């Protein structure tokens, strides 16, 4: 889960004109340019103590180390606090595979905190090394783009798995299909829980009036927000389709039970008159017709066969067998 304890890793990077240099975390507080610095803390779990730098406002500092978070965006003084959710870099046991990153953004300084390594951070660092990130606005735009790109295939894969389940409705194992569909539906619900707030947080940041959020940054933020909106719509569609498939599986199971019950009822109805005849002739009393006749047994067998065939023919005429 997102609250597990991991070794605390602190990195500070100085980004200046495409050149990325690792610096000491203690120098971040006094940085004034040129370029910008990125201080990242990885592995800050519930039981992991962390000293938030003094330059971070109190409200933002509490949000950076909060035990429970959801995607949000708030302007505080001259900076922005933005929390996002993205895919984890490593496989996580008993988890939805999403990790949170809390970011305090200023013009020349970015401070980010996460409890687990996020897959998108490697792409953000690569963008910084290529010179595409020059300030805090560029950083958030690059982070939003990387998170959405990493998460998009995961959402699309749920839709593909549901397509496979739809194709297996006629000849597949109903019980296994029901388990798979339930898992897909639960994953869609969990992902949508964070994808939709990611969209809202990025949309809010794109509307903030800060000089270091350029026009291109706003376009990239809106583009990422649109991608998250599309993913939220697709997840909603997956959830509804999964619910519909679950209903179809329930109907198929009920139909199978009805068919088996009908088969049992038909069989019982065929043998009901035969049981009466054999019970009547099997009474241990005097006066049973043809009791001493040598062909009486075969006569009773033929009579029972005729009765069974007549009942079966009646079911066939009534279309009970075809139902």
Buried (B, 14 or more C-beta within 10 A) or exposed (E): EBEBEBEEEBBBBBBBEBEBEEBEBEEBBEBEEEBBBBBBBBBBBBEBEBEBBEBBBEEBBEBBBBEEBEBBBBBBEEBBBBBBBBBBBEEBEEBBBBBBBBBBBBBBBBBBBBBBBBBBBEBBBBBBBEEEBBBBBBBBBBBBBBBBBBBBEBBEEBBEBBEEBBEBBEEBEBEEBBEBBBEBBEBBBBBBBBBBBBBBBBBBBBEBEBEBBBEEBBEBBBBBBBBBBBBBEBBBEBBEBBEEBBEBBEEBEEEEEEEEEBEEEBEEBBBEBBEEEEEEBEEEEEEEEEEEEEEBEEEBEEEBEEBBEEBBEEBEEEEBEEE
